Amino acid sequence: MQEDLWDEIPSDFYIALGRSGQEAITSEQCFLEGCDNHDSKKLHPLEKEYMKSEPLDDGSYFEYTRVKMKCDVCNGVFHFGLKLIYPPKSVVGKGSIMGTAYIYDEKGKDLGFIGYF
């Protein structure tokens, strides 16, 4: 079921505010310009695309996926780009997984960084 794809999307993303801490941004909104939809019932995940997995020089690796979303309010489509960075195997249990999130429009244009998760 496509609605199960909500489980693949973090509920919040965090943006650093310098020395003032962090701000949480919910994923349950449309990220397309001009749309003010903040109702998750009017957003629908359509599909998940596994993009790639790649080792990094320090022994860690990352996985990158995209989740395609449809907004009922503006009738637009956007993608969450989710990059998970896993620590090297030598520090598993000592380090943590870090994620970064980006938004892309329907044609793949990068609309920007939304935060960490």
C-alpha atoms as a printed R data frame, in Angstrom:
    type eleno elety resid chain resno      x      y       z
1   ATOM     1    CA   MET     A     1  0.000  0.000   0.000
2   ATOM     2    CA   GLN     A     2  1.391  3.404  -0.976
3   ATOM     3    CA   GLU     A     3  0.325  5.054   2.300
4   ATOM     4    CA   ASP     A     4  2.835  2.762   4.046
5   ATOM     5    CA   LEU     A     5  5.511  4.919   2.404
6   ATOM     6    CA   TRP     A     6  4.796  7.527   5.105
7   ATOM     7    CA   ASP     A     7  6.822  5.183   7.340
8   ATOM     8    CA   GLU     A     8  9.846  5.841   5.088
9   ATOM     9    CA   ILE     A     9  9.655  9.622   5.596
10  ATOM    10    CA   PRO     A    10 10.850 11.181   8.848
11  ATOM    11    CA   SER     A    11  8.061 13.093  10.602
12  ATOM    12    CA   ASP     A    12 10.348 16.078  11.272
13  ATOM    13    CA   PHE     A    13 13.474 17.611   9.811
14  ATOM    14    CA   TYR     A    14 15.745 19.871  11.846
15  ATOM    15    CA   ILE     A    15 17.479 23.076  10.759
16  ATOM    16    CA   ALA     A    16 20.293 24.510  12.867
17  ATOM    17    CA   LEU     A    17 19.673 28.070  14.084
18  ATOM    18    CA   GLY     A    18 23.293 28.889  14.863
19  ATOM    19    CA   ARG     A    19 23.681 29.287  18.607
20  ATOM    20    CA   SER     A    20 19.923 29.374  19.104
21  ATOM    21    CA   GLY     A    21 19.349 25.639  18.772
22  ATOM    22    CA   GLN     A    22 17.250 23.951  16.099
23  ATOM    23    CA   GLU     A    23 13.911 24.395  14.434
24  ATOM    24    CA   ALA     A    24 11.740 21.399  13.558
25  ATOM    25    CA   ILE     A    25 10.028 21.376  10.167
26  ATOM    26    CA   THR     A    26  7.274 18.833   9.650
27  ATOM    27    CA   SER     A    27  7.263 16.608   6.589
28  ATOM    28    CA   GLU     A    28  3.457 16.686   6.532
29  ATOM    29    CA   GLN     A    29  3.227 19.680   4.212
30  ATOM    30    CA   CYS     A    30  3.615 20.512   0.552
31  ATOM    31    CA   PHE     A    31  7.044 21.953  -0.234
32  ATOM    32    CA   LEU     A    32  6.134 23.405  -3.619
33  ATOM    33    CA   GLU     A    33  6.303 27.180  -4.050
34  ATOM    34    CA   GLY     A    34  2.958 28.907  -3.614
35  ATOM    35    CA   CYS     A    35  1.241 25.982  -1.874
36  ATOM    36    CA   ASP     A    36  0.247 26.335   1.777
37  ATOM    37    CA   ASN     A    37 -1.002 22.783   2.331
38  ATOM    38    CA   HIS     A    38 -0.134 21.566   5.849
39  ATOM    39    CA   ASP     A    39 -2.657 18.708   5.883
40  ATOM    40    CA   SER     A    40 -1.090 15.255   5.631
41  ATOM    41    CA   LYS     A    41 -4.449 13.840   4.502
42  ATOM    42    CA   LYS     A    42 -4.055 15.895   1.312
43  ATOM    43    CA   LEU     A    43 -0.542 14.551   0.639
44  ATOM    44    CA   HIS     A    44  0.029 11.124  -0.808
45  ATOM    45    CA   PRO     A    45  3.273  9.190  -1.207
46  ATOM    46    CA   LEU     A    46  3.251  7.597  -4.644
47  ATOM    47    CA   GLU     A    47  6.441  5.578  -4.844
48  ATOM    48    CA   LYS     A    48  9.878  5.081  -3.387
49  ATOM    49    CA   GLU     A    49 12.922  4.919  -5.628
50  ATOM    50    CA   TYR     A    50 16.165  3.490  -4.296
51  ATOM    51    CA   MET     A    51 18.829  5.607  -5.951
52  ATOM    52    CA   LYS     A    52 22.187  4.266  -4.769
53  ATOM    53    CA   SER     A    53 24.424  3.070  -1.980
54  ATOM    54    CA   GLU     A    54 28.046  4.100  -1.923
55  ATOM    55    CA   PRO     A    55 31.024  3.561   0.396
56  ATOM    56    CA   LEU     A    56 32.914  6.621   1.636
57  ATOM    57    CA   ASP     A    57 36.667  6.974   2.233
58  ATOM    58    CA   ASP     A    58 36.398  6.758   6.046
59  ATOM    59    CA   GLY     A    59 34.676  3.340   5.967
60  ATOM    60    CA   SER     A    60 31.189  4.750   6.368
61  ATOM    61    CA   TYR     A    61 28.634  4.521   3.572
62  ATOM    62    CA   PHE     A    62 25.443  6.194   2.490
63  ATOM    63    CA   GLU     A    63 22.149  5.163   0.951
64  ATOM    64    CA   TYR     A    64 20.062  7.559  -1.080
65  ATOM    65    CA   THR     A    65 16.353  7.208  -1.826
66  ATOM    66    CA   ARG     A    66 13.604  9.432  -3.179
67  ATOM    67    CA   VAL     A    67  9.933  9.335  -2.244
68  ATOM    68    CA   LYS     A    68  7.530 10.833  -4.772
69  ATOM    69    CA   MET     A    69  4.674 12.855  -3.236
70  ATOM    70    CA   LYS     A    70  1.401 14.208  -4.678
71  ATOM    71    CA   CYS     A    71 -0.406 17.223  -3.205
72  ATOM    72    CA   ASP     A    72 -4.207 17.414  -3.604
73  ATOM    73    CA   VAL     A    73 -4.278 21.176  -2.914
74  ATOM    74    CA   CYS     A    74 -1.953 22.427  -5.676
75  ATOM    75    CA   ASN     A    75 -2.097 19.213  -7.724
76  ATOM    76    CA   GLY     A    76  1.703 19.249  -7.781
77  ATOM    77    CA   VAL     A    77  4.284 16.507  -7.409
78  ATOM    78    CA   PHE     A    78  7.539 16.745  -5.462
79  ATOM    79    CA   HIS     A    79 10.143 14.336  -4.146
80  ATOM    80    CA   PHE     A    80 11.789 13.922  -0.775
81  ATOM    81    CA   GLY     A    81 15.468 13.101  -1.354
82  ATOM    82    CA   LEU     A    82 16.674 11.208   1.718
83  ATOM    83    CA   LYS     A    83 20.349 10.447   2.303
84  ATOM    84    CA   LEU     A    84 21.281  8.187   5.229
85  ATOM    85    CA   ILE     A    85 24.928  8.116   6.287
86  ATOM    86    CA   TYR     A    86 25.986  5.056   8.279
87  ATOM    87    CA   PRO     A    87 29.140  5.033  10.458
88  ATOM    88    CA   PRO     A    88 32.085  2.733   9.693
89  ATOM    89    CA   LYS     A    89 31.627 -0.844  10.914
90  ATOM    90    CA   SER     A    90 34.434 -0.301  13.439
91  ATOM    91    CA   VAL     A    91 32.283  2.211  15.357
92  ATOM    92    CA   VAL     A    92 28.843  0.613  15.006
93  ATOM    93    CA   GLY     A    93 27.127  1.068  18.335
94  ATOM    94    CA   LYS     A    94 29.371  4.037  19.136
95  ATOM    95    CA   GLY     A    95 28.243  6.302  16.308
96  ATOM    96    CA   SER     A    96 24.849  7.097  14.972
97  ATOM    97    CA   ILE     A    97 23.114  7.228  11.636
98  ATOM    98    CA   MET     A    98 22.696 10.723  10.239
99  ATOM    99    CA   GLY     A    99 20.220 11.731   7.588
100 ATOM   100    CA   THR     A   100 19.880 14.733   5.318
101 ATOM   101    CA   ALA     A   101 16.792 15.679   3.328
102 ATOM   102    CA   TYR     A   102 16.282 17.642   0.129
103 ATOM   103    CA   ILE     A   103 13.254 18.561  -1.975
104 ATOM   104    CA   TYR     A   104 13.039 18.108  -5.746
105 ATOM   105    CA   ASP     A   105 10.286 19.126  -8.128
106 ATOM   106    CA   GLU     A   106  8.597 16.745 -10.539
107 ATOM   107    CA   LYS     A   107 11.319 17.257 -13.159
108 ATOM   108    CA   GLY     A   108 14.141 16.615 -10.687
109 ATOM   109    CA   LYS     A   109 15.124 20.250 -10.099
110 ATOM   110    CA   ASP     A   110 16.720 20.670  -6.672
111 ATOM   111    CA   LEU     A   111 14.476 22.980  -4.605
112 ATOM   112    CA   GLY     A   112 16.797 22.937  -1.628
113 ATOM   113    CA   PHE     A   113 17.909 21.387   1.625
114 ATOM   114    CA   ILE     A   114 15.186 20.953   4.243
115 ATOM   115    CA   GLY     A   115 17.177 19.648   7.148
116 ATOM   116    CA   TYR     A   116 18.661 16.791   9.122
117 ATOM   117    CA   PHE     A   117 16.865 13.818  10.595
